[in-house]
Amino acid sequence: MYAPIFFESIAKRRSWGGSRLVDRFGGEVDPPIGESWELSGLPGKASLATNFRYAGRTLEDLYDEDPVGIAGQGTAAKYSRFPLMVKLIDTGDDLPVQVSPNTGYAQYRFGPDALGKMEFWYILDADPKARIFYGFSKFMSQEEVSVAALNGNLGDSLHSVGARAGVWAPIQPGVVNAVGKGVFLVSVQQASEYAFRLFDWNRMPKKELNLKDALLCANLNKFADTPVCKTVRQSTPKTLVDNQVFSIRKWDLEPGNAVVTPNAGKTFFIVFPLDTAMAVSSGGQRADCPARHACLVPAGAGEFEMAVDAPGSALVVSTGS
């Protein structure tokens, strides 16, 4: 019986953190809190399950014990650990400008079990003048990027857009990126923390830059893609991104209209309610998932159901195509 699995949130203090996550941890963690890890299978940093027969076990342990039942045959054959993470990110200051490697470069630098970092951002809330940065506003050479980073004016060459609720953007490995001050977002990413710092907005004391690795990984082309803000509710799921790492769809649900999703054991699903609590059922068990918490539906569940008491939306994440 593969019931929905909930996990304890893990607070991460960050110098650039904001104030939106303080209440989530009941004052038990001193601010600033920059991240809340909602689902993680990282070795030694895995989320702790809180419900049904899974309670008290980490996602790392659950995957090691039953990789096919938890994540599906294809995922189990490809990954030695659960391959994705879900985080809430709250910025009280601009994040450092960084670039993440693809899996090939990560394994070259850090060993055969390393993963690169494909990432997806969905903005939940943002201050009126907040921005997100990704890619360059013009073509850059490695020398131009290096000189600009060392001279303190790399920010002038970054591509940026205004941040507002509902904006979403996939961040490919190699894309230079930063989340600006005043943004609250959910990030779905590969289970990897590898990123190379390229620029830190001239803050003092100065932090070490990882220019060599960053420049070897970075895509220096002019970035033209634009994040999308979808505000119209619809009865069918909208695919936001579908790549080799993950598939992410946004579901808009209405009370009285439960959604049943067949699975046949092919993949896991992560349900992340965006704005209201949601009942998630699988394996003959029903559990209430609070808004902005992650719920894992194991691959062995066969199918699962989502239902709401008030109109609400959810991101539903599965393995990529």
Secondary structure as UniProt FT lines:
FT   STRAND          5..7
FT   STRAND          10..18
FT   TURN            20..22
FT   HELIX           23..25
FT   TURN            26..27
FT   STRAND          33..39
FT   TURN            43..44
FT   STRAND          48..49
FT   HELIX           52..54
FT   TURN            55..56
FT   HELIX           59..65
FT   HELIX           67..71
FT   HELIX           73..78
FT   STRAND          84..91
FT   STRAND          97..99
FT   HELIX           103..110
FT   TURN            112..113
FT   STRAND          119..126
FT   TURN            128..129
FT   STRAND          131..136
FT   HELIX           142..151
FT   HELIX           154..157
FT   STRAND          158..162
FT   TURN            165..166
FT   STRAND          167..171
FT   TURN            173..174
FT   STRAND          177..179
FT   TURN            181..182
FT   STRAND          183..190
FT   STRAND          196..199
FT   TURN            201..202
FT   HELIX           211..217
FT   STRAND          228..229
FT   STRAND          238..242
FT   STRAND          246..253
FT   TURN            255..256
FT   STRAND          259..262
FT   TURN            264..265
FT   STRAND          269..273
FT   STRAND          278..282
FT   TURN            283..284
FT   STRAND          285..289
FT   TURN            291..292
FT   STRAND          295..297
FT   HELIX           299..301
FT   STRAND          303..307
FT   STRAND          312..319
//
